[in-house]
Amino acid sequence: MSIFTVTHVAILMLKAYQTLNLQACVSAGKTLQIFNIEMKSKMKAFTMTEEVVFWKWISVNTVAIATETAVYHWSMEGESLVAMLSHL
């Protein structure tokens, strides 16, 4: 069994329509996860190479993510990965 310590967790909720309740979670500054609250299931997960300093839901299916050096978008559609928009 592996035991690890989570240094911090941040959660952003998105309530869109009556059936879509999403929760975005950042653990230890680098691990991003999206959960569907209604279905009690994890929809997506991604581990960043650098620490997340800011993030926000910008639409019902996209999270904007900022690190010290770049800005990214992460779409909930399909199997899309985190896409870099620009270096800072």
Order of alpha helices (4+ residues) and beta strands (2+ residues): beta-beta-beta-beta-beta-beta-beta-beta
